[in-house]
Amino acid sequence: MFKIVLIPILLWSHSAHGFGISSFGKANTLPTQPITTTPSPARPCSRQAECAGISSSSCVRTHYDPVTRCLCGDNLPPVNGQCEAQTKALYHACSNSDECNDGLICGAPNITGPAPSHLRVHAITDKICLCDTENGYRERDHSCSDAEIVKTSVFAVALVVCIRKILVS
């Protein structure tokens, strides 16, 4: 008699699984996962003028994206058409050097020959944030580094250490 009652119960519970009924009241003990959102990519552009409607944005290409886009000064996409970045990174449109990050100055790019693709978005009269070469900053991989200053500093430290060893001996 027990087998006769058990078989229909097992068949019913197996078929009920397809309807979302959990077996024997098993509770979901997994913690809820936070909703993750990825920022939508910024609007693609081919000219600086296409970004005029987004305050403080520039048509730039970053080292991690081959497409030129309307990005804020910190190279992030605008949120609700607004940029919160206070200063601007390399290649962003500017009107004076105070708008640019440290190691950058606002000026017209000196392009001789065909322009690199990331600079073709700007008009000849546009000013953009560029590496401050007069103070030792050099462009490398879409960023500015003061490698020349560091090399000079390391050389100076090594020279002082050598002189000190000579004087102590």
C-alpha positions as CSV (number, residue, x, y, z in Angstrom):
1,M,0.0,0.0,0.0
2,F,2.9,2.4,0.9
3,K,4.4,1.8,-2.6
4,I,1.1,2.6,-4.3
5,V,0.8,6.0,-2.6
6,L,4.5,6.9,-2.9
7,I,4.8,6.4,-6.7
8,P,2.0,8.9,-7.6
9,I,3.5,11.4,-5.1
10,L,6.9,11.1,-6.7
11,L,5.5,11.4,-10.2
12,W,3.5,14.5,-9.2
13,S,6.5,16.2,-7.5
14,H,8.7,15.5,-10.5
15,S,6.2,17.0,-12.9
16,A,5.4,19.9,-10.6
17,H,9.1,20.9,-10.7
18,G,8.5,22.1,-14.2
19,F,5.9,24.6,-12.9
20,G,8.3,26.2,-10.5
21,I,7.3,24.5,-7.3
22,S,10.2,23.8,-5.1
23,S,10.6,20.3,-3.7
24,F,9.5,20.0,0.0
25,G,9.6,23.7,0.8
26,K,13.3,24.4,0.1
27,A,14.0,28.1,0.7
28,N,16.2,30.3,-1.4
29,T,19.1,31.1,0.8
30,L,21.2,32.9,-1.8
31,P,21.9,36.5,-0.9
32,T,20.5,39.1,-3.3
33,Q,23.0,40.4,-5.7
34,P,23.3,44.2,-6.2
35,I,22.3,45.4,-9.6
36,T,25.3,46.3,-11.6
37,T,25.0,48.8,-14.4
38,T,27.7,49.5,-16.9
39,P,27.8,53.1,-18.1
40,S,26.5,53.5,-21.6
41,P,29.2,54.4,-24.1
42,A,29.5,58.0,-25.0
43,R,28.1,59.3,-28.3
44,P,30.5,58.7,-31.2
45,C,31.8,61.8,-33.0
46,S,33.9,62.8,-35.9
47,R,34.3,66.5,-35.2
48,Q,34.6,68.6,-32.0
49,A,31.5,70.6,-33.1
50,E,29.3,67.4,-32.6
51,C,30.0,67.6,-28.9
52,A,28.9,71.2,-28.5
53,G,25.6,70.2,-26.9
54,I,27.3,68.4,-24.0
55,S,28.8,70.9,-21.6
56,S,32.6,70.5,-21.0
57,S,32.9,67.5,-23.3
58,S,35.4,67.0,-26.1
59,C,35.5,64.7,-29.2
60,V,38.5,62.5,-28.2
61,R,39.9,59.0,-28.6
62,T,41.3,57.2,-25.6
63,H,44.0,54.5,-25.7
64,Y,41.3,51.8,-24.8
65,D,38.8,52.7,-27.5
66,P,39.5,53.1,-31.2
67,V,36.3,55.3,-31.7
68,T,36.3,59.0,-31.0
69,R,33.5,59.9,-28.6
70,C,32.1,62.9,-26.8
71,L,33.8,62.4,-23.4
72,C,34.1,64.5,-20.2
73,G,37.5,65.9,-19.2
74,D,38.3,62.7,-17.2
75,N,37.6,60.6,-20.3
76,L,34.4,59.2,-18.8
77,P,31.0,59.4,-20.6
78,P,28.7,62.3,-19.6
79,V,25.9,61.4,-17.2
80,N,22.5,62.8,-18.3
81,G,24.3,65.1,-20.8
82,Q,26.5,66.6,-18.1
83,C,30.1,66.4,-17.2
84,E,31.3,66.8,-13.6
85,A,35.1,66.7,-14.2
86,Q,36.8,69.9,-13.2
87,T,39.9,69.6,-15.3
88,K,40.6,68.0,-18.7
89,A,42.9,65.3,-19.9
90,L,45.1,65.1,-23.0
91,Y,43.5,66.1,-26.3
92,H,40.4,67.7,-24.7
93,A,39.3,71.1,-26.1
94,C,40.2,74.0,-23.9
95,S,40.4,77.8,-23.8
96,N,43.3,78.2,-21.3
97,S,45.8,76.0,-19.5
98,D,43.9,76.3,-16.2
99,E,41.3,73.9,-17.6
100,C,44.0,71.2,-18.3
101,N,45.3,68.6,-15.8
102,D,48.8,68.9,-14.3
103,G,51.6,68.5,-16.9
104,L,49.3,69.8,-19.7
105,I,49.0,73.2,-21.4
106,C,46.3,74.5,-23.6
107,G,47.5,75.1,-27.2
108,A,47.1,74.4,-30.8
109,P,48.7,71.1,-31.9
110,N,51.8,71.4,-34.1
111,I,50.9,69.0,-36.8
112,T,53.3,68.6,-39.7
113,G,52.2,66.2,-42.4
114,P,49.1,64.0,-42.1
115,A,47.4,64.4,-38.7
116,P,47.1,61.3,-36.5
117,S,43.6,60.0,-36.4
118,H,43.0,61.2,-32.8
119,L,43.7,64.8,-33.8
120,R,41.7,64.9,-37.1
121,V,38.5,65.7,-35.1
122,H,39.8,69.2,-34.3
123,A,39.8,72.2,-36.5
124,I,43.1,74.0,-37.1
125,T,41.9,76.9,-34.8
126,D,40.9,74.6,-31.9
127,K,43.0,74.6,-28.8
128,I,43.5,71.4,-26.9
129,C,45.3,70.1,-23.8
130,L,48.8,69.0,-24.8
131,C,51.8,67.7,-22.9
132,D,53.8,70.6,-21.4
133,T,57.1,69.8,-23.2
134,E,58.8,73.0,-21.9
135,N,58.6,71.4,-18.4
136,G,59.8,68.0,-19.4
137,Y,56.5,66.2,-20.0
138,R,56.4,63.9,-23.0
139,E,53.5,62.2,-24.7
140,R,53.4,58.4,-24.6
141,D,50.5,56.1,-25.1
142,H,47.9,58.9,-25.0
143,S,49.2,60.3,-21.7
144,C,51.9,62.6,-20.5
145,S,54.8,61.6,-18.4
146,D,57.7,63.5,-16.9
147,A,60.2,60.7,-17.6
148,E,62.9,63.2,-18.6
149,I,62.6,64.9,-15.1
150,V,62.7,61.5,-13.4
151,K,65.8,60.4,-15.4
152,T,67.5,63.7,-14.5
153,S,66.5,63.3,-10.8
154,V,67.8,59.7,-10.6
155,F,71.0,60.8,-12.3
156,A,71.4,63.6,-9.8
157,V,70.8,61.3,-6.8
158,A,73.3,58.8,-8.1
159,L,75.9,61.5,-8.6
160,V,75.4,62.8,-5.1
161,V,75.7,59.3,-3.6
162,C,79.0,58.8,-5.6
163,I,80.4,62.1,-4.4
164,R,79.5,61.4,-0.9
165,K,81.2,57.9,-1.0
166,I,84.3,59.6,-2.4
167,L,84.3,62.2,0.3
168,V,83.7,59.7,3.1
169,S,86.6,57.4,2.0
